Amino acid sequence: MATVWGRVNSKGAVLSNYEVFTLLQEVCQQSSKGKRNITMTQTHLANIAFDTLKYLEKTPCKGQSPEVIHRFLEATKDFKLTKAEKLQLINLRPTTPVEMQLIIEESEDRLTEEQVEELISLVELHLPDPASTPQMANGPQ
């Protein structure tokens, strides 16, 4: 499986909520097509996958796509953010300076108030708000 960050390492990878959402959708579609002997473990895994999908459908990842994430990463490349900070911006879609401060380590030292506001503007511009976009099931415009 390719990700917006590159190729997934089977021993461990950092995935965005969008990537987990897409992966679980694929797994659920594959398991519903094939008839298999369902064990108790598979039943528990299916429940976990279902609950996780239901949760993720209410988060910003619902309206994201690889293109949306790529455009956001390109727009924010000059901010010198860590990979973990970029991931949290994508997953959480912060829209206030306080949220930015909680996500970006030592933000007071690394970013000016103007840069924080610019970063908020980039989040609002490039990462769709699932609450205000009715056609999230079809993806962003």
Secondary structure, DSSP 8 states (H G I E B T S, - for coil): -EETTEE--TT-----HHHHHHHHHHHHHHHHHS-----HHHHHHHHHHHHHHHHHTTSGGGG--HHHHHHHHHHTGGG---HHHHHHHHHH---SHHHHHHHSTTHHHH--HHHHHHHHHHHHHHS--TTT-TTGGG---
